[in-house]
């Protein structure tokens, strides 16, 4: 399985998407994908993840934008040399698409900054 990675100001984001064949239904145009994310803090100070902002693209041309607080109900504080992992899912109406976005993070000083979530491909195929 492919892992996609981006680093912004010492914060490394790694994403591993997985097609969920058992939860998908091609006849209903419902293609379910899980994605596993690891956020690593390679800075000398703690950071907190405050918000997420996703752009989801279906191969049909349909675009979705999703924003919200935290990730899966949490706004984790990530210590220096620490990490946070979570997984979530996305449903597409097509067999292929992409996701990308940003996290809004806050340093200990209160300064806000955005971290890139790398663009990754969602493709309905055997894992």
Buried (B, 14 or more C-beta within 10 A) or exposed (E): EEEBEBBBEBBBBBBBBBBBEEEBEEEEBEBBBBBBBBBBBEBEEBBBBBBBBBBBBBBEEEEEEEEEEBBEEEEBBBEEEBBBEBEEEBBBEBBBBBBBBBBBBBBEEEEEBBBBBBBBEBBBEEE
